[in-house]
Amino acid sequence: MRFETLAIHAGQSHDPVYGAVMTPIYQTSTFAFKGVNQPREFDYSRSGNPTRKALEDCLAALENGTAGFVFATGMAAEATILELCGSGDHLVVHDDLYGGTYRLLVNVTRRHGVEVDFVNLRDLDLFRKSIRPNTKAVWTETPTNPLMNLLDLRAIAEIARERGLTTICDNTFLSPYFQRPLELGIDVVVHSTTKYINGHSDVVGGAIIVKDAGLAQQIKFLQNAMGTCAGPQDCFLVLRGVKTLGVRMEAHNRNALALAHWLEAHPKVERVLHPGLESHPQHELARRQMSGYGGTFSFCVKGAEQEAFRLLGAVKLFTLAESLGGVESLIEHPWSMTHASMPEEVRAAMGITGNMIRISVGIEHIDDQIADLEQAFGKV
Ligand SMILES: *Cc1c(COP(=O)(O)O)cnc(C)c1O
């Protein structure tokens, strides 16, 4: 079945008792045994829960994997998968990534004795040179946040496979609707379902999807042992949100591309970072690897932080807030907000600047979005 159909039906069947069309919220911690030594399919909700299973199976189908796992937050998913690495292992990580992932790797993973190296994985020679005998895995994110740089997932997966490394990709920005890393040879897909997959800014959640049965078994073990799973109420909400993923992503993509073109022509804009623009240095890779560009991108206003702050203070329809991927438009300042958890020199080295603004373009009418930014630019 096609993506739009799977998003609505995969992992879900009518409730066997009443025929409820939506999967019920099985808000229970435990399940009665049929008899002594006779557990049912589920015995305790940390180990498994029917509402959670419906979402896990649905996401596995959407990423074209064989097993899915959902977690309390995106960071809980990341913390769980990082437990595949232990003391003495080496992990290669792309040097331009979500601020929370950077903080987890530097302040938690390294404390566990894992050697973490940040490498620019757009340079495949640098990647090859960074691999050591104890390298266990490579962590990618594409497009990156907020710089909208892309990684060639197929090429990275090929090099990693030759060297026996596990490849991980944070696919939050595009969702499986526009990019399916497992089909490009990546081993593990990670999501913050808080963003596009849920899409309604009312849940925090995370997911891991894999194809390999051995990896699935290890993640299932870790999810239960660490207790990082999502609760049934949150799973229900994400399950509802994901049903419209396809139509929402089309609308986000259309609006964001239109806004990117409009901003690129605006006299108060220095540059626009959007992989769908021909001015993007990796536009060709974007067209090859992704089937759309998503709804989040960045631009730099002419001037400095002061000019960016004036624009941020003047918007009305766009809400000044962190996060992305919801139906409503959000706007934020990476330097002082989402990426403040990175040391200043790391932010600067990445290329984040004070005049940079990131927008998560919602699915309101494009004319209203443009009108709001136009009036806000009037105050800059
Ligand atoms: C938000 C986000 C995360 C973290 O997810 P939470 O649900 O906030 O814990 C990880 N990676 C990316 C790319 C994100 O945007």
The ligand as an SDF file (V2000), in Angstrom:
LIG
                    3D

 15 15  0  0  0  0  0  0  0  0999 V2000
   13.3700   18.4570   18.5940 C   0  0  0  0  0  0  0  0  0  0  0  0
   14.4490   17.6370   18.0190 C   0  0  0  0  0  0  0  0  0  0  0  0
   15.0490   16.6060   18.7540 C   0  0  0  0  0  0  0  0  0  0  0  0
   14.6790   16.3320   20.2070 C   0  0  0  0  0  0  0  0  0  0  0  0
   13.3790   15.8900   20.3660 O   0  0  0  0  0  0  0  0  0  0  0  0
   12.4710   16.1900   21.6700 P   0  0  0  0  0  0  0  0  0  0  0  0
   11.1730   15.5540   21.3100 O   0  0  0  0  0  0  0  0  0  0  0  0
   12.4090   17.6720   21.8730 O   0  0  0  0  0  0  0  0  0  0  0  0
   13.1270   15.5280   22.8360 O   0  0  0  0  0  0  0  0  0  0  0  0
   16.0280   15.8640   18.1450 C   0  0  0  0  0  0  0  0  0  0  0  0
   16.4260   16.1040   16.8780 N   0  0  0  0  0  0  0  0  0  0  0  0
   15.8740   17.0850   16.1470 C   0  0  0  0  0  0  0  0  0  0  0  0
   16.3550   17.3260   14.7480 C   0  0  0  0  0  0  0  0  0  0  0  0
   14.8780   17.8900   16.6800 C   0  0  0  0  0  0  0  0  0  0  0  0
   14.3540   18.8900   15.9550 O   0  0  0  0  0  0  0  0  0  0  0  0
  1  2  1  0
  2  3  1  0
  2 14  2  0
  3  4  1  0
  3 10  2  0
  4  5  1  0
  5  6  1  0
  6  7  2  0
  6  8  1  0
  6  9  1  0
 10 11  1  0
 11 12  2  0
 12 13  1  0
 12 14  1  0
 14 15  1  0
M  END
$$$$
